[in-house]
Amino acid sequence: MRCINQAMRAALALLIVLSPAAAAAQSARDTLLRSFEAHGGLDEIEAAGGATFFLDGEFDLGVRLQGQTLESEMTPMRQMIAVDTAGERVAYDLRWRNYYQSEQDLREVHDAEGRILFADKRNETAQWMPYAPVEDDQARFKRILPNFFLADALAHTPESARAETVQREDGPALAVTYQSAAGDPLTLFIDPQTYLLSAASAPLDMPLLGASVIQWRWSEYKEQDGLTVPGRFMSFLNGKLLSRADMITTTDVYDRSFSAPRGIETPAAPPPGGRDDFVPYGDRAPEVETIAPGVHMVRNLRPGFHPVFIEFNDFVMAVDAPAGWYEMTQIPPMNWAQGDDAGSLGEKFLRAIRQTAPGKPVRYLVLTHHHSDHIGGLEPFVRQGATILAGEAAAELARGAIGKTGAPVALDGEADEDDSGILVVRNQRTIQDMSMEVRLIELPGDNPKSEGHLVVYLPDEKLLYSTAFIYPVPESDFPLVESVPLSAWFVEWLDESELEVDSLYNVHGQGRVQPWQLQQLRALTGTEAARLIE
């Protein structure tokens, strides 16, 4: 990297002696070089062996999750990014609340071989992923520091590219657009006076929102260790505040940042080269498992996501409309289900249904709750004429997502379902024919997951499908600490419901909830549950 810095300095020296007329017509690379130099380049960082930057602030739960909450809700978030330039490693620590009472304290280590170590500090577990889902996984964290962002832009911007002068809300800026190694278009906005990076943006296909724009901003620059670094970092989704944080940068790098945290054993790393055999999730054929007569689960439609569909005599009921999932803390956000965007997962689910139950249309699409990863893939079902059954909150978001179709919203029992695009389920609704009976049951309003949450109950099969309350993970990891409040509430509700249940399934984790897992949750008293989540 040092030779790259020297080449950048040489090019900058040539740029400085250009005439004013030539400078006015400078190329994109000229602009990037000036900005790279204004930030102090990478020499000081490389001489120190890397850099660590800390972000301490808050994020908007409602904006990030597009339906996790219906209103804005600012919650604390702390992040650390450690970059080892010599060892080509990046560590990322994240502590935040991602839904009701669910605190997470996580670490990712991205090594030079493309492998990723995941450590969960609260559950005291660590495991390896043998390959990253994208080529530039490290760069997506490094770009949070402008020095790395500009170096990446220089490495991927052709000589013919031009900088454009644009007018932003905070004044004029020089805009440079380039394509990352993973093919993502990124636009940098550079202050024409100071040549400091003020903002950047990228397009994003978001569940429920569709074509969107995510933007990042840097401000409150200061001189430190031979660098010019920002003291403030913010992000926005379609103009709405997503996160804001104070930012501290240091050239101190500690080796312990690149292993599992103290008290957690670092497992042996898998052999490198797994990416060579990696098949993008979007290219994988769905695996359908019959879990009861006429009841089918699509295993790992995306990793760890198992939706179900139910056959009646002449039609099918699908439960949830899965969508891809972005981690919004990177530049640009990473889609862990590579090859599956917001719409394609819904298409894949519909194909699996048609292959398993040919000739039977999907008459009903049940939306269990208003989270974007359960609703964002509804478009293909709406196009083929499915009626949506949902609680009020999910119906509200679905109506916005399909507003262009003109589908009306009606309260349950107040409209003919053949003429209605969305029916709001209150308390309970039964769909049945001679072969199958399905009850949609609305959970009480005090449930800790979501307003208007529906569970799907098949009384003849004594089967209950409930999304996102109990996470059936291996015994060594059960229960996940962050899910204990949800699970404890649900088990209490289930026991009081008097439903006859022999089989309990969840969309997440391993799919089926085992009897021993229910017993273990029942054994947790309020004090024991509180101790687990401390």
Secondary structure as the mmCIF struct_conf table of DSSP 4:
data_model
#
loop_
_struct_conf.conf_type_id
_struct_conf.id
_struct_conf.beg_label_comp_id
_struct_conf.beg_label_asym_id
_struct_conf.beg_label_seq_id
_struct_conf.end_label_comp_id
_struct_conf.end_label_asym_id
_struct_conf.end_label_seq_id
HELX_RH_AL_P HELX_RH_AL_P1 ARG A 2 ILE A 16
TURN_TY1_P TURN_TY1_P1 VAL A 17 VAL A 17
BEND BEND1 LEU A 18 LEU A 18
HELX_RH_AL_P HELX_RH_AL_P2 PRO A 20 ALA A 24
TURN_TY1_P TURN_TY1_P2 ALA A 25 ALA A 25
STRN STRN1 SER A 27 SER A 27
HELX_RH_AL_P HELX_RH_AL_P3 ALA A 28 ALA A 38
TURN_TY1_P TURN_TY1_P3 HIS A 39 LEU A 42
HELX_RH_AL_P HELX_RH_AL_P4 ASP A 43 ALA A 48
TURN_TY1_P TURN_TY1_P4 GLY A 49 GLY A 49
STRN STRN2 GLY A 50 ASP A 60
HELX_RH_AL_P HELX_RH_AL_P5 LEU A 61 LEU A 65
TURN_TY1_P TURN_TY1_P5 GLN A 66 GLN A 66
BEND BEND2 GLY A 67 GLU A 71
STRN STRN3 MET A 74 ASP A 84
TURN_TY1_P TURN_TY1_P6 THR A 85 GLU A 88
STRN STRN4 ARG A 89 TYR A 99
TURN_TY1_P TURN_TY1_P7 TYR A 100 GLN A 101
STRN STRN5 SER A 102 HIS A 110
TURN_TY1_P TURN_TY1_P8 ALA A 112 GLU A 113
BEND BEND3 GLY A 114 GLY A 114
STRN STRN6 ILE A 116 ASP A 120
TURN_TY1_P TURN_TY1_P9 LYS A 121 GLU A 124
STRN STRN7 THR A 125 MET A 129
BEND BEND4 PRO A 130 TYR A 131
BEND BEND5 PRO A 133 VAL A 134
TURN_TY1_P TURN_TY1_P10 GLU A 135 ASP A 136
HELX_RH_AL_P HELX_RH_AL_P6 ASP A 137 LYS A 142
TURN_TY1_P TURN_TY1_P11 ARG A 143 ILE A 144
BEND BEND6 LEU A 145 LEU A 145
HELX_RH_AL_P HELX_RH_AL_P7 PRO A 146 HIS A 156
TURN_TY1_P TURN_TY1_P12 GLU A 159 SER A 160
STRN STRN8 ARG A 162 ARG A 162
STRN STRN9 GLU A 164 ARG A 168
TURN_TY1_P TURN_TY1_P13 GLU A 169 ASP A 170
STRN STRN10 GLY A 171 GLN A 179
TURN_TY1_P TURN_TY1_P14 ALA A 181 ALA A 182
BEND BEND7 GLY A 183 GLY A 183
STRN STRN11 PRO A 185 ILE A 190
TURN_TY1_P TURN_TY1_P15 PRO A 192 THR A 194
STRN STRN12 LEU A 197 MET A 206
TURN_TY1_P TURN_TY1_P16 PRO A 207 LEU A 209
STRN STRN13 GLY A 210 SER A 219
STRN STRN14 LYS A 222 GLN A 224
TURN_TY1_P TURN_TY1_P17 ASP A 225 GLY A 226
STRN STRN15 LEU A 227 VAL A 229
BEND BEND8 GLY A 231 GLY A 231
STRN STRN16 ARG A 232 LEU A 237
TURN_TY1_P TURN_TY1_P18 ASN A 238 GLY A 239
STRN STRN17 LYS A 240 THR A 250
BEND BEND9 THR A 251 THR A 251
HELX_RH_3T_P HELX_RH_3T_P1 ASP A 255 PHE A 258
BEND BEND10 SER A 259 SER A 259
HELX_LH_PP_P HELX_LH_PP_P1 ALA A 260 PRO A 261
TURN_TY1_P TURN_TY1_P19 ARG A 262 GLY A 263
BEND BEND11 ILE A 264 ILE A 264
HELX_LH_PP_P HELX_LH_PP_P2 GLU A 265 PRO A 271
BEND BEND12 PRO A 272 PRO A 272
HELX_RH_3T_P HELX_RH_3T_P2 GLY A 274 ASP A 277
HELX_RH_3T_P HELX_RH_3T_P3 TYR A 281 ASP A 283
BEND BEND13 ARG A 284 ARG A 284
HELX_LH_PP_P HELX_LH_PP_P3 ALA A 285 PRO A 286
STRN STRN18 GLU A 287 ALA A 292
TURN_TY1_P TURN_TY1_P20 PRO A 293 GLY A 294
STRN STRN19 VAL A 295 ARG A 299
TURN_TY1_P TURN_TY1_P21 ASN A 300 ASN A 300
BEND BEND14 LEU A 301 LEU A 301
STRN STRN20 ARG A 302 ARG A 302
TURN_TY1_P TURN_TY1_P22 PRO A 303 GLY A 304
STRN STRN21 PHE A 305 PHE A 305
STRN STRN22 VAL A 308 GLU A 311
BEND BEND15 ASN A 313 ASP A 314
STRN STRN23 VAL A 316 VAL A 319
STRN STRN24 TYR A 326 GLU A 327
TURN_TY1_P TURN_TY1_P23 MET A 328 THR A 329
BEND BEND16 GLN A 330 PRO A 332
HELX_LH_PP_P HELX_LH_PP_P4 PRO A 333 PRO A 333
STRN STRN25 MET A 334 ASN A 335
BEND BEND17 TRP A 336 ALA A 337
TURN_TY1_P TURN_TY1_P24 GLN A 338 GLY A 339
TURN_TY1_P TURN_TY1_P25 ALA A 342 GLY A 343
HELX_RH_AL_P HELX_RH_AL_P8 SER A 344 THR A 356
BEND BEND18 ALA A 357 ALA A 357
TURN_TY1_P TURN_TY1_P26 PRO A 358 GLY A 359
STRN STRN26 VAL A 362 LEU A 367
BEND BEND19 HIS A 369 HIS A 370
HELX_RH_AL_P HELX_RH_AL_P9 SER A 372 ILE A 375
TURN_TY1_P TURN_TY1_P27 GLY A 376 GLY A 377
HELX_RH_AL_P HELX_RH_AL_P10 GLU A 379 ARG A 383
TURN_TY1_P TURN_TY1_P28 GLN A 384 GLY A 385
HELX_LH_PP_P HELX_LH_PP_P5 ALA A 386 ALA A 386
STRN STRN27 THR A 387 ALA A 390
HELX_RH_AL_P HELX_RH_AL_P11 GLU A 392 ALA A 401
TURN_TY1_P TURN_TY1_P29 ILE A 402 ILE A 402
HELX_RH_3T_P HELX_RH_3T_P4 GLY A 403 THR A 405
TURN_TY1_P TURN_TY1_P30 GLY A 406 GLY A 406
STRN STRN28 VAL A 409 LEU A 411
TURN_TY1_P TURN_TY1_P31 ASP A 412 GLY A 413
BEND BEND20 GLU A 414 ALA A 415
TURN_TY1_P TURN_TY1_P32 GLU A 417 ASP A 419
BEND BEND21 GLY A 421 GLY A 421
STRN STRN29 ILE A 422 VAL A 424
BEND BEND22 ASN A 427 ASN A 427
STRN STRN30 GLN A 428 GLN A 432
BEND BEND23 MET A 434 SER A 435
STRN STRN31 GLU A 437 GLU A 442
HELX_LH_PP_P HELX_LH_PP_P6 LEU A 443 PRO A 444
TURN_TY1_P TURN_TY1_P33 GLY A 445 ASP A 446
BEND BEND24 PRO A 448 LYS A 449
TURN_TY1_P TURN_TY1_P34 GLU A 451 GLY A 452
STRN STRN32 LEU A 454 LEU A 458
TURN_TY1_P TURN_TY1_P35 PRO A 459 LYS A 462
STRN STRN33 LEU A 463 TYR A 465
BEND BEND25 ALA A 468 ILE A 470
HELX_RH_3T_P HELX_RH_3T_P5 GLU A 475 ASP A 477
HELX_LH_PP_P HELX_LH_PP_P7 PHE A 478 PHE A 478
BEND BEND26 PRO A 479 PRO A 479
HELX_LH_PP_P HELX_LH_PP_P8 LEU A 480 LEU A 480
HELX_RH_3T_P HELX_RH_3T_P6 VAL A 481 SER A 483
HELX_RH_AL_P HELX_RH_AL_P12 VAL A 484 SER A 497
TURN_TY1_P TURN_TY1_P36 GLU A 498 GLU A 498
BEND BEND27 ASP A 502 ASP A 502
STRN STRN34 SER A 503 TYR A 505
BEND BEND28 VAL A 507 VAL A 507
STRN STRN35 HIS A 508 HIS A 508
TURN_TY1_P TURN_TY1_P37 GLY A 509 GLN A 510
BEND BEND29 GLY A 511 GLY A 511
STRN STRN36 ARG A 512 VAL A 513
HELX_LH_PP_P HELX_LH_PP_P9 GLN A 514 GLN A 514
HELX_RH_AL_P HELX_RH_AL_P13 PRO A 515 ARG A 522
TURN_TY1_P TURN_TY1_P38 ALA A 523 ALA A 523
HELX_RH_AL_P HELX_RH_AL_P14 GLY A 526 ILE A 533
#
